[in-house]
Amino acid sequence: MKVVATSTLGQHLVATPEILIDPGLMAQIVAASADAIFSEDLDGRITSWNAGAERLYGRSAEDMLGCSTIALLPDETALQLQGVHAAALSGQRVERFDTWHLRPDGGHVPVSLTVSPLLNSDGRVVGLATSAKDVTERVQHTAELADVHRTLEKQYVALGRSNRDLEQFAYVASHDLAEPLRVMTGFVQLLEKRYADALDERGSRYIFHVVDGAARMRVLIDDLLEYSRFLRSEPGLEVVDTNAVALRAVASEAAGEVEIGDLPPVWCDEAAVFAVLQNLISNAVKFHRPEAPSRVKVSGEVVGGIVHLYVDDDGIGIEPEYRERIFGMFSRLHVREAYAGTGIGLAIVQQVVERSEGRAWVEESELGGSRFCVTLPAPPAGRAAA
């Protein structure tokens, strides 16, 4: 439907012969609108001003009728709005143009404008009609989102820097500690060899404890180097034959029975998958019940395009309140004399799976012990193991 009007909005409206709109009804619609609606003539003088405009701008119709629309324009947006008016005067309708208007106190109000040409019965432009919507809430929301985004960017940069420093520290500290440890161990062993006849039982026991402590520290350093390696390296993506990797991981565990099911391939890097399975299988074998050798079962399935790998055991199990804690660095639930280890293996598992956007958790196993679960990405469609 095409509506043609004179320059005074809602006072004289002429429609096409098929559909007629009562001018009084149109005036009521304009007056009742929640948006600010006003019109102006070709000289920019305001010719109508509804109640919505009075609320938005804080100016009455009595004050505004006959005034120039320049009174609504801040200096910084006047040029932009001149372009919008020029487009409307040429017959174009400009919709949802976001800008700023002025209030009597000099304050700026954000508005979204729709500016339409007003045509007389001959189709000639005789003025403009403007509908203005207050978008203060949207602008405030956008500003708040921008602030949050800037804060997150700063935190991301700081976190990246902190992670790089931590990775560098872990590598340097663990690497540089190895050399003095070797020197210390060598000289203590040399002392024991050369002065064995002069040492009593207590002296020999002291030397044993020094050598044993150095050996345990060496294992700890090696585990730290392994952990820092996964921190520092970018994961290489390839189709990994999980069955072959699991067999290699099992080969390093002499004790107990390990059953490997048909494991689906994963989209990861082979060294990372080996680290996950080797640590989980080693952990399962280690924490067996004293009265019997361990029984471990490795299985897997694809769920929703994600590979789930499970390592079940019939060991001593883990109480529910400790199941999240065990993936922390140096986290141990038992004294060293009962079960050897550094408390880094499961931290490596979590580091690897999180780097691949997976996760690791523990459940109760049907075998009677623990079930360690990890998720890793499945190979993309069309990719198969070599």
N, C-alpha and C positions, 0 to 999 in steps of 0.2 A: 504494500500500500504506500503510495506517495502522498505526503502531506505538505501543503504549501502554506506559508504564513507570512504576515507582514512583519516588520521589525519589532513589534511589541509582542513578545511571546505570550501566547494564550489569550490574546485579545481579539484577534481576527484570524481565523484559520479556515482555509478552503481546501477541501479534499477533492479527489477525483469523483466523477459523477456516480461511480458504483458504490462508494462507501463514504458517508458523511459523518464527520465527528463534530459533536456539539461544542462550540467554543467555550461554553461555560463549564462543560465536563472536563475539557482539557485544562482549563485554568485551575479547576479543583485538583486534578492529578498533579499539576506542577506545584501547587501550594502545599499539598500533603506529602510531597516527596521528602525523604530523610536527607537526600543529597542537596547540596547547594545548587540552585539553578538560576541563572540570570542571563539576560540578553543585552546586546549593545547594537547601536546603529553603525553606519559606515564610518562615522567619525570617532568611534570608540566610546561614545557616551552610553551609560547604562540606562536601559529602558524598562527593565523588569528585574525584580529582586525578591525571591521567595523566602519563606520562613527558614528553610534549611540554610540559605545563605546568611541570614541574620545570625543563626546559631554558630555557624562555622567561622565567620569573619568578625563577629561581635559588632556589626554595623547594621543599623536599621535601614529599611527600604526608604524612609524619608530622607536619611542622610545620603544614600547612594544614588538614588534616581537622578539622572542628569550629570552625574560625576563621570570622569574619565576612568577607564579600567586601569590606567597607569598607576592609580592609587593602590592597586592590589599587587603591583609587581616590584619585587626587590631588585635593586640595581644589577645584581649578579645573574638574574634570570630574565631580565627584560628583553635582551636580544633574542634568547631562545623563544620566548613567547611571541615576539614579533613575527618570527618565522612560522609559528603555528597559526597565528591569525592570518598571515598572508596566504597560507595553504587553504585555510577555510574560506577566505574571501574569494579564492579562485574556484570554489565549488567542491573542494575535498572535505571529507569528514575525518577529523583527527581523533582517534580513540585511545584512551588510557595513556595519556602523556603525563609522566610523573615530574612534578616540579615543586616550587615553593611559592606561596603567596604570603602577603603581609596582613597582620592584624593591626588595629589602631594603636596598640602599645609598642609597635615596632617588632613584635615577635613574629617569627616565621612559622607557618603551618604547612606541613607536607600534604600535597593534594595530588589526586589523579584526575586529570581533566579529559573530558570529551567535548570537542569543539565542533559544532555543525553550522553550516551556512543556512541562513533563513532566506527563503525565496518568496517572491510575490507571485501573483497569479500568472504572470508572464514568464516565470522561471528565472527571473533576474535576482541576483543576490542583493538583499537589502539590509543585511545585518548578520549577526552571529548569535548563536545560543550556546552557552557553556554550562556543562554539568560538572561539578567539582565534588569529589569524595575525599573525606578526611582519611588519610592513610598513616596517621601518627603511630598506631599500634604496629603496623607492618614495618615502618621505618625503624622503630625502636627494636623490634624483633630482629630485623636484619642487622642492626648495629650490634646487638648482643651476640648474634651468631658470629659476626666478624671478630668481635673481641675474643670469643671462645676459640675461634679458628687461629687467631694470632697467638693466643696463650698456648694452644696445643702445638703450634709450630715451634714455639720457643722451647717447650718441654721436649718435643721430639728431637730438636737439635741438641739440647742438653743431654738427653738420654743417649743419643748416638755417641756424643763425645765421651760420656761416662762409660759406655760399653766398650768403646775403643781403648780407653785408658785401662779399664779392667782387664780386657783381653791381653793388652801389652804387658801389664803387670804380671798376670798369671803365667804368661809364657816366659818372661825374663826371670821372674822369681824362681820358677821351677827349674828352668834351664841352668841358671847360675848357681843354684843350690847344689846341683849334682856334683860339680867339681870339688868343692871343699869337703863334701861328704865322702867322696872317693879317697881323698888324701887322708882324712881322719881315720877311715876304716883301714886303709893300708898300713898306716903307722901303728895303730893298735894291734893289728895282727902281727906286724913285725916285732912289736914289743913282746907279745906273747911267745913268739917263736924263739927269740934270742934269750929271753930271761925266764923261760919256763921253769928252770931248776930253782930260781930264786923266788918264785911266786908260791905262796901257800894256797890253800883251797879257796879262801876268801878272795885273794887277788885274782885267781883264775875266774871266779864267778863274776867279779866286777868287769873283767875284760869281756866275758861272754855277754853280759848285759849291754855293754857298749856296742859290741858288734851286732847283736840282735836288734838294738834300737836303730843303728845305722841302716841295717837291712830293711827294717820296716819303713824308715824314712825314705829309703830309695824307692820302695814300692809306691809310697804316697806321692813322691815326685813324679814317677812315671805316670801315675793316674792323673795327676794335675796336668802334665804335658798332653795326655790324651784328651782331657776335657777342654783345655785351651785350644787344641787343634780344631775341635768342632766349633768352638766359638769364633775362631779366626777365619775359617775356610767357608767359602760359598758352596752350598750343596750342588753337586753335579747331578743332572737328571738323566736317568737311563732306565731301561727295563731290567730289573734285577730278578734273577732266578732265586727266589726265596728258599726253595728246597735245597739247592746246592750250597747256599750260604749257611743254612741251618746245619747241614752235614759237617761243614768245616768247623762251625762253632761247637758242635758236639764232640768232635775229634779231640778237642783240648780238655775234655772232662772224662777222666778215666773211671771215676766211681759212679755207681748207680746205673739205672736203666733209663734211657731217653728214647721216647717214641716220637717219630716225626710223621705227621699226617701229610696230606696233599695240600701244600701251601700255595696260594695264589701269588703271582708276581706283583711287584710293587714298582712305583715310579719314584725312584730316589737315587742315591749313589750307593754302590756296593759296600764301601768301607763303613758307611753309616749303618746300613742294615746289619752288617756283621757285628758292629759294636753293640747294637740293640740286642740281637739274639744271643751273642756270646755272654753279655752281662746278665741277661735274664735267665739263661740256662745255668750259668755258673751259680747265680743266686739260688735257683731252685735246688740244685744239687747240694749246695753247701748247707742249707737249713733243713736237712732231713732229720727224722726222728732218730735218736741214738740207738734204738733197738733194732733198726733195719736199714739197709741201703735205700737210697732215694729212688723214687719212681717219678719221672717227668714226662709230660706229654706236650708236644708242640703242635698246634693246629691253627687253622685260619679260614676265613671266609670273606666274601665281598658283600658289603651291605651298603646299598645306595651309592654305588660307585666308589666306596672307600674300603680299603683292605683292613680287616681286623685280624690281628695276630694274637694268639693266646699261648701262654706258657703256664701249664698246670703242674702242681706238685702235690705229694702226699706228706709234706713236711710239717713243721711245727705251727705254721699259720701265723697270721698277723691280726691282732685285735682291731676292730673297726676304727677306734679313735687314733690309731697310729698309721692308717693307710695312706693319708696324704703326706704326713711328715717324712716318710721314708724316702721320698724323691728329692729331699733337700740335700745340699752339699754337706758332706761329713756326718750325715745323719746315721746313727747306729742305735738299734734297739737292744743290743746285747753287748756284754763286755768282750774285749778282744780275746781274753783267755778262752771264752766259750766258742766264738766264731771269728775267724780271722777276716780281715778286710779293712778298707780305708773309708768306706761310706761315700765313695765317689761314683761307683758303677751305675747305680740307679739315677744319679744326677746326670750322667752322660746319656742314659736312655731318654730321660725327659728332654734334655737339650736337643737331641737328634729329632725326636718326634715333633716337638714344638717348632723347630726350625722348618719342618715340612708341613706345618699347619695341622699337625695331628695332636693326639693327647695320649697320656698314659695313666692308668689307674689300676687298683687292686680290688679283687673280689674274693669271696670264698669259693674254693674249688670243689668240684664233685669228688675229686680224689681224696679230699679230707684236709688239704693244706690250703695253699694260696693259688689264685689265678691272676697272673699279671697280664694286662690287656694293653695293647698299643694300636693306634690307627695310623696308617700311612696311605698316601694317594695311590690309586690304581693307575696302571698305564693308560694313556689316552687311547681312544678308539683307533684301531688300525695299527697299533704298535704291538709287536710281539717280541718275546725273548729271542735273543740271537742263538 
